[in-house]
Amino acid sequence: TQLPYFTDDDDCIGCGQCVAVCPGLAITLVDYRKDKESPVVTFPLELTHEKIEVGQTV
């Protein structure tokens, strides 16, 4: 397959492509770069049954 991958944490740019294509829904990204107190969390939508609005704190 041509799934994105990396072998070194330094190669991760936080693009989120791995979250979108992971067949096991096993990837969650936590991005502290912009705000150390309220990081941006990217996760597969299937992890919740509730609607999450853009910008909503979860």
Buried (B, 14 or more C-beta within 10 A) or exposed (E): EEEEEEEEEEEEEEEBEBBEEBEEEEBEBEEEEEEEEEEEEBBBEEEEEEEEEEEEEE
